[in-house]
């Protein structure tokens, strides 16, 4: 596997996961009540706990996105 193939792979991973992150952020900002109502039907949980959990997962996803998608893509761009 050459550097160009890896660069293309990480580029598309970054685009797809960045889009998912952006969509998740937009949903948390624009429709937090809809998200809570939908999830509370499946998992009964207080609103305060739900907010902590959803924003913790959002932060974790952001860190994982940066470490495993953006950093390798930028490193391959620099090395290529």
Backbone as ProteinMPNN parsed JSONL, in Angstrom:
{"seq_chain_A": "XXXXXXXXXXXXXXXXXXXXXXXXXXXXXXXXXXXXXXXXXXXXXXXXXXXXXXXXXXXXXXXXXXXXXXXXXXXXXXXX", "coords_chain_A": {"N_chain_A": [[0.855, -1.167, 0.0], [0.664, 2.13, -0.918], [1.742, 5.541, -0.174], [0.01, 7.417, -1.306], [-2.442, 6.052, -1.562], [-3.029, 5.541, 1.141], [-3.213, 8.192, 2.019], [-5.479, 9.065, 0.603], [-7.377, 7.312, 1.701], [-7.382, 8.133, 4.46], [-8.178, 10.749, 4.061], [-10.855, 10.468, 3.176], [-11.892, 9.148, 5.419], [-11.61, 11.191, 7.302], [-13.325, 13.141, 6.222], [-15.852, 11.822, 6.271], [-16.157, 11.089, 9.039], [-15.852, 13.618, 10.165], [-18.106, 14.86, 9.137], [-20.094, 13.364, 10.432], [-19.537, 14.117, 13.077], [-20.039, 16.88, 12.913], [-22.792, 16.803, 12.268], [-23.797, 15.611, 14.603], [-23.137, 17.553, 16.518], [-24.68, 19.679, 15.521], [-27.258, 18.606, 15.869], [-27.334, 18.413, 18.654], [-27.297, 21.091, 19.331], [-29.455, 22.264, 17.903], [-31.736, 20.621, 18.274], [-32.094, 19.58, 21.037], [-34.114, 18.695, 22.785], [-35.639, 16.92, 21.245], [-33.783, 14.855, 20.837], [-33.407, 14.032, 23.482], [-36.039, 13.183, 24.182], [-36.406, 11.075, 22.373], [-34.35, 9.263, 23.101], [-34.965, 8.843, 25.786], [-37.189, 7.276, 25.697], [-36.224, 4.748, 25.23], [-34.209, 4.404, 27.147], [-34.706, 5.079, 30.347], [-33.762, 7.95, 31.893], [-32.554, 10.624, 33.905], [-32.728, 14.102, 32.905], [-30.49, 15.737, 33.459], [-28.399, 13.894, 33.847], [-28.42, 12.751, 31.331], [-27.565, 14.92, 29.722], [-24.913, 15.22, 30.629], [-23.833, 12.742, 29.876], [-24.232, 12.708, 27.037], [-22.696, 14.9, 26.173], [-20.219, 14.12, 27.108], [-19.707, 11.839, 25.545], [-19.662, 13.136, 23.091], [-17.378, 14.759, 23.347], [-15.452, 12.707, 23.654], [-15.684, 11.422, 21.169], [-14.805, 13.498, 19.536], [-12.107, 13.754, 20.301], [-11.139, 11.194, 19.594], [-11.645, 11.32, 16.852], [-9.891, 13.383, 16.075], [-7.375, 12.272, 16.79], [-7.233, 9.75, 15.453], [-7.997, 10.212, 12.819], [-7.623, 12.895, 11.7], [-4.952, 13.617, 12.454], [-3.302, 11.422, 11.385], [-3.907, 11.849, 8.66], [-2.943, 14.476, 8.146], [-0.241, 14.027, 8.76], [0.438, 12.212, 6.725], [0.04, 13.856, 4.529], [2.106, 15.685, 4.926], [4.339, 13.967, 4.83], [4.073, 12.978, 2.277]], "CA_chain_A": [[0.0, 0.0, 0.0], [1.525, 3.302, -1.023], [1.344, 6.722, 0.611], [-1.136, 8.065, -1.951], [-3.641, 5.294, -1.192], [-3.298, 5.824, 2.554], [-3.656, 9.579, 2.126], [-6.87, 9.096, 0.135], [-8.181, 6.624, 2.71], [-7.555, 8.983, 5.635], [-8.949, 11.918, 3.655], [-12.277, 10.116, 3.208], [-12.244, 8.902, 6.826], [-11.742, 12.495, 7.941], [-14.538, 13.789, 5.708], [-17.043, 11.111, 6.76], [-16.277, 11.23, 10.489], [-16.076, 15.036, 10.442], [-19.523, 15.123, 8.855], [-20.862, 12.797, 11.543], [-19.321, 14.979, 14.241], [-20.785, 18.117, 12.672], [-24.224, 16.51, 12.384], [-24.082, 15.368, 16.015], [-23.094, 18.857, 17.182], [-25.853, 20.434, 15.079], [-28.447, 18.057, 16.518], [-27.296, 18.774, 20.075], [-27.585, 22.521, 19.453], [-30.739, 22.638, 17.324], [-32.868, 19.797, 18.711], [-31.741, 18.76, 22.205], [-35.307, 18.067, 23.367], [-35.977, 15.776, 20.407], [-32.832, 13.791, 21.14], [-33.704, 13.513, 24.825], [-37.311, 12.443, 24.156], [-36.199, 9.827, 21.645], [-33.521, 8.357, 23.882], [-35.589, 8.502, 27.074], [-38.162, 6.193, 25.477], [-35.492, 3.488, 25.309], [-33.434, 4.361, 28.383], [-35.185, 6.102, 31.278], [-32.619, 8.599, 32.523], [-32.841, 12.045, 34.171], [-32.207, 15.032, 31.894], [-29.145, 16.206, 33.832], [-27.475, 12.801, 33.551], [-28.375, 12.622, 29.879], [-26.711, 15.985, 29.196], [-23.518, 14.896, 30.936], [-23.434, 11.588, 29.062], [-24.175, 13.035, 25.614], [-21.559, 15.781, 25.919], [-19.007, 13.333, 27.331], [-19.483, 11.06, 24.336], [-19.306, 14.08, 22.042], [-15.969, 15.084, 23.558], [-14.66, 11.518, 23.367], [-15.679, 11.235, 19.722], [-13.969, 14.541, 18.963], [-10.707, 13.392, 20.547], [-10.834, 10.033, 18.758], [-11.636, 11.821, 15.478], [-8.642, 14.111, 15.846], [-6.201, 11.407, 16.927], [-7.187, 8.637, 14.522], [-8.342, 10.603, 11.458], [-7.006, 14.135, 11.242], [-3.49, 13.58, 12.639], [-2.654, 10.619, 10.356], [-4.083, 12.484, 7.349], [-1.987, 15.585, 8.046], [1.099, 13.441, 8.71], [0.652, 11.665, 5.39], [0.207, 14.995, 3.62], [3.45, 16.228, 5.129], [5.317, 12.984, 4.38], [3.93, 12.733, 0.835]], "C_chain_A": [[0.906, 1.236, 0.0], [0.938, 4.484, -0.252], [0.117, 7.396, 0.011], [-2.448, 7.369, -1.597], [-4.012, 5.549, 0.269], [-3.802, 7.252, 2.755], [-5.115, 9.715, 1.696], [-7.802, 8.439, 1.145], [-8.441, 7.526, 3.917], [-8.294, 10.279, 5.299], [-10.449, 11.616, 3.736], [-12.748, 9.773, 4.624], [-12.473, 10.225, 7.558], [-13.014, 13.194, 7.5], [-15.786, 13.136, 6.299], [-17.217, 11.305, 8.264], [-16.447, 12.685, 10.903], [-17.517, 15.433, 10.182], [-20.414, 14.571, 9.965], [-20.744, 13.653, 12.804], [-20.095, 16.284, 14.091], [-22.288, 17.928, 12.794], [-24.622, 16.321, 13.838], [-24.1, 16.688, 16.784], [-24.325, 19.676, 16.812], [-27.127, 19.928, 15.748], [-28.483, 18.417, 18.0], [-27.634, 20.247, 20.285], [-29.02, 22.836, 19.028], [-31.935, 21.856, 17.869], [-32.535, 18.956, 19.936], [-32.946, 18.06, 22.827], [-35.742, 16.842, 22.564], [-35.056, 14.592, 20.698], [-33.152, 13.172, 22.501], [-34.991, 12.693, 24.828], [-37.143, 11.089, 23.473], [-35.424, 8.825, 22.492], [-34.184, 7.948, 25.198], [-36.709, 7.477, 26.918], [-37.491, 4.834, 25.622], [-34.802, 3.323, 26.644], [-33.941, 5.44, 29.331], [-34.015, 6.678, 32.087], [-32.985, 10.064, 32.779], [-32.142, 12.944, 33.148], [-30.781, 15.488, 32.213], [-28.094, 15.144, 33.524], [-27.325, 12.61, 32.05], [-27.463, 13.678, 29.265], [-25.233, 15.694, 29.442], [-23.031, 13.763, 30.042], [-23.269, 11.975, 27.593], [-22.981, 13.937, 25.306], [-20.23, 15.094, 26.211], [-18.685, 12.486, 26.104], [-19.1, 11.953, 23.157], [-17.836, 14.48, 22.154], [-15.059, 13.912, 23.255], [-14.564, 11.273, 21.868], [-14.785, 12.267, 19.038], [-12.486, 14.223, 19.136], [-10.298, 12.213, 19.668], [-10.755, 10.44, 17.287], [-10.321, 12.537, 15.172], [-7.434, 13.18, 15.835], [-6.114, 10.363, 15.816], [-7.561, 8.983, 13.081], [-7.54, 11.802, 10.983], [-5.479, 14.07, 11.337], [-2.823, 12.655, 11.617], [-2.764, 11.222, 8.954], [-3.083, 13.623, 7.155], [-0.561, 15.053, 7.985], [1.408, 12.859, 7.341], [0.785, 12.768, 4.349], [1.603, 15.579, 3.712], [4.501, 15.268, 4.566], [5.264, 12.778, 2.857], [4.48, 13.863, 0.067]], "O_chain_A": [[1.806, 1.356, 0.831], [-0.187, 4.437, 0.245], [-0.732, 7.897, 0.749], [-3.457, 8.033, -1.359], [-5.184, 5.749, 0.588], [-4.702, 7.495, 3.558], [-5.896, 10.403, 2.353], [-8.89, 8.949, 1.415], [-9.584, 7.67, 4.349], [-8.965, 10.846, 6.161], [-11.218, 12.4, 4.291], [-13.885, 10.078, 4.985], [-13.416, 10.357, 8.338], [-13.713, 13.782, 8.326], [-16.681, 13.833, 6.778], [-18.308, 11.65, 8.719], [-17.121, 12.964, 11.894], [-18.086, 16.244, 10.913], [-21.368, 15.224, 10.387], [-21.728, 13.881, 13.507], [-20.735, 16.74, 15.038], [-22.983, 18.778, 13.35], [-25.666, 16.813, 14.266], [-24.985, 16.913, 17.61], [-24.946, 20.295, 17.676], [-27.979, 20.721, 16.148], [-29.552, 18.696, 18.543], [-28.201, 20.608, 21.316], [-29.721, 23.585, 19.708], [-33.043, 22.39, 17.917], [-32.675, 17.734, 19.891], [-32.816, 16.949, 23.341], [-36.166, 15.84, 23.14], [-35.516, 13.454, 20.791], [-33.166, 11.951, 22.654], [-35.029, 11.614, 25.42], [-37.674, 10.08, 23.938], [-35.81, 7.66, 22.584], [-33.986, 6.829, 25.67], [-37.133, 6.873, 27.903], [-38.112, 3.877, 26.083], [-34.802, 2.234, 27.218], [-33.632, 6.615, 29.133], [-33.37, 5.97, 32.861], [-33.657, 10.682, 31.953], [-31.099, 12.588, 32.6], [-29.956, 15.607, 31.307], [-27.025, 15.457, 33.002], [-26.23, 12.34, 31.557], [-26.669, 13.365, 28.378], [-24.4, 15.901, 28.559], [-21.924, 13.829, 29.508], [-22.273, 11.61, 26.969], [-22.323, 13.756, 24.281], [-19.213, 15.453, 25.619], [-17.534, 12.419, 25.672], [-18.293, 11.556, 22.316], [-17.131, 14.531, 21.146], [-13.998, 14.096, 22.659], [-13.492, 10.954, 21.353], [-14.09, 11.948, 18.073], [-11.7, 14.406, 18.206], [-9.226, 12.234, 19.063], [-9.889, 9.957, 16.557], [-9.716, 12.313, 14.124], [-6.57, 13.291, 14.966], [-5.029, 10.117, 15.29], [-7.454, 8.127, 12.202], [-6.85, 11.725, 9.967], [-4.789, 14.434, 10.384], [-1.835, 13.071, 11.012], [-1.832, 11.121, 8.156], [-2.448, 13.717, 6.105], [0.255, 15.581, 7.229], [2.527, 13.0, 6.849], [1.552, 12.636, 3.395], [2.21, 15.926, 2.698], [5.443, 15.699, 3.902], [6.271, 12.448, 2.231], [4.453, 13.846, -1.163]]}, "name": "protein", "num_of_chains": 1, "seq": "XXXXXXXXXXXXXXXXXXXXXXXXXXXXXXXXXXXXXXXXXXXXXXXXXXXXXXXXXXXXXXXXXXXXXXXXXXXXXXXX"}
